[in-house]
């Protein structure tokens, strides 16, 4: 079911327009897992165009309708948790138990936003002049372009996509070049949930093409918001590109996480907490403890 090698654009599984491919390898033993479509700027332009068209319809769906789709996606993630976890471990390398936990909390994002999207509350604001008042409404922005990291390869698209769909936005997702297979499996879940074509698009691409695709995300007038999780250096570069069009930007960049043990602390419990804070996900998280400060 999840042996997928093509990009997902407008509800269809497609080879890259150029015909280019790239290899995905097991990080443990370097064995070839799959050879998949290497989507470039032409594919990204197509995905953005289709997402822009889909937005005109998706934005008009009621919160109740969007809630139903989100709930179904969350349920499907849990239904296929074991298969998704096995694929993630094979591709990304994290222990199977952690992979299964990631799928579970990914489902949680969709379940949360399936309820939250029913409450797109605006606000009534009193005016200075008698007989008048101000009213605010929350409206979807448009196409959201998302650039993902490899350390939480289904957790990150789940968190980003769930919020965007709840708000009425459509999505173009570029997974990390090291972990595209689990993102394509995520796209399969979207398809199984019967989310309308063009609402979510997934573009795997190699390191050779990522700069072109990322630049297009930032400069395309059809993209309303860019969401990026990754290094501070790359985040600054994307932010500068988005500034040219005053595009909305959501950045989750490198963390700086001191672990502080106070005089009153239970040292045994502190050590347990430190092990979890330092070695969760093999230490590859943005909040991994990188400095340890202990009271003398």
Buried (B, 14 or more C-beta within 10 A) or exposed (E): EBEBBBBBBBBEBBBBBBEBBBEBEBBEEEEEBBEBBBBBBEBBBBBBBBBBBBBEEBBEBEBEEBBBBBBBBBBBBBEBBEEBBBBBBBBBBBEEEBBBBBBBBBBBBBBBBBEBBEEBEEEEEEEEEEEEEEEEEEEBBBBBBBBBBBBBBBBBBBBBBBBBBBBBBBBBBBBBBBBBBBBBBBBBBBBBBEBBBBBBBBBBBBEEBBEBBBBBBBEBEBBBBBBBBBEEEBBEBBBEBBEEEEBBBBBBBEEEEEBEBEEEBEEEEBEEBBEEBBEBBEEBBBEBBBEEEEEE
